[in-house]
Amino acid sequence: MFTIIKYIKPYKWLVVSIIALTLAGTLFELYVPTLMANIIDIGIVNSDMPYIIQTGAWMLVLSVMAILVTISSNYLSSKVSVGFGRDIRRHLFVNVESFSVETYEKFGPASLITRTTNDIKQVQDVLNMVLGMATRAPLMLIGGTLLAFSRDSKLSLIFIVALPLLVLIIFVIFKKATPLFVMLQKKTDRLNLVIRESLTGTRVIRAFNQVTYEKKRFNVANEDFRETGTKVNQTIALLFPFLQIIMNFTNIAIVWFGAIRISQGTMQVGNMMAFLQYALMIFMAFVMLSFAFIMIPRAQASANRISEVFSVDPTVKDPKKSSENESEKGLIKFENVTYRYAGAEKAAIENISFEVKQGQTTAIIGSTGSGKSTLIKLIPRFYDPEEGKVIVNGIDTREMIQKRLREKIGYVPQKASLFSGTIVENLRVGKEDATTEEIMEALTIAQAIDFVKEKEQGIYSLLNQSGSNLSGGQKQRLSIARALLRKPEIYIFDDSFSALDYKTDAKLRRTLKERLNVTMIIVGQRVSSIMNADQIIVLDEGKMVGKGTHEYLLKTNIVYQEIVSSQHMGGEVS
């Protein structure tokens, strides 16, 4: 909770201004009943018209000033709360962007989206309410009580019965509503998770005829959210009838006993009218405070969820002092590298050692789950090894600034990731200032130029979210073009040719070899995609069981022979 309070600091003078304006506005409001009492007790009783006009004018001036001050206070409160929400949202997003892949997967995208949007909105709304209601209510409560006692101390004894009763009712409702609000936030998280999974997995759901099941799953989450929300609203709604009853009986008691005191000559009519106004202000102050107390638990639950994200210490950090002593560009070395995912009993990769020299093409092959993708993700420091070293250009990757390391790498992931926008905007993710000529060259090398030119607007054609209006092969070729545009020292292709047909695959690999003289690491499932590599690393259950050329491994390595045999009858590669 206290982690996010510091974000109010830039607005401290605005907060001081809000408190000052609220104090002024409350004082104006509190003084109006006194002037009304004076009009009745002095002006009307004495038939003093000038006094009535003068005092009435002051009432009008104070009312207008109170309105203007309240508007100004509400404007500043909104400005502070919205700015506060914006600042937290920005820092939360930046903080999430610095997470390692492992930390990101720990929270999950659905929960992080909820925390960045709904949770921050809850805290922002409560802050706005606190700056407005919760600042004004105590002043009105204290001021109204003191002025009521100053009008008639004996009549004020009515509050000794009414106020404790009101406090008891608010306490009971608060106690019942607090756990419900905490539960409601969890239900919101669950509902968002179900919606996100249903929308992102819509193709799989339809392919397996699970639409009915997903509807039921959504209805369960939605109904669960509705029931909790209904309970919360029903609990809060109880406050108003009880409040109305207490206020009405209090007013009746004030009029009843006030009339007796007036008939006895110990109280004036104006005083009783002012007393009624102050009683109303006291009750309204309690209403505002009760709203604040009811909403704060939900905001506190949201604030704790936000603080959880801020409190995470990134597992992949930039070194305090980075090394600049690069020996050979494009050199990659793995020295006894072991990596284990969080909570896993068995290491994903274990004791891996090999070297990739500048300009060489190294291929990595193995069965599903053998650790191929895990291995190459250690190079750009998506993860850090549990044991051993990953060395790039002669420097341990843990001794390099992440940004500087990744500038040297053109990474094409296994699943092509494209963003909504134009083709050229997606490609310029690789190089912001890329010229049209450079873009066309990258598309040509990636074998994507033909289908891009066929589009009506060419490179300015719009892509849907995740590139859903492209085929798998087209998305992969655009991802490759994006990496080529960067012109890095090292290229990493994580099974990036899997969606291409054999002809396009062969043509792309031939063009890459002819046009690029850089270090390349290729993860492949098809032997035909990696057989011409300078060296092939064979993985099996996280361990390196072979290293060499295609011909060498075909003669000496049993695991590689089995892979070749499973893809090409008789063990021959066409």
Helices and strands as residue ranges (DSSP letters): H 2-5, G 6-11, H 12-38, I 39-44, H 49-97, H 101-107, H 109-114, I 115-119, H 120-129, I 130-134, H 135-151, G 155-157, H 158-200, H 202-207, H 211-237, H 239-263, H 269-311, E 332-339, E 349-356, E 361-366, H 372-377, E 387-392, E 395-396, G 397-399, H 402-407, E 409-412, E 421-422, H 423-427, H 436-445, H 449-454, G 458-460, E 462-463, G 465-467, H 472-486, E 490-494, H 502-515, E 519-523, H 527-530, E 535-540, E 543-548, H 550-556, H 558-567, G 569-571
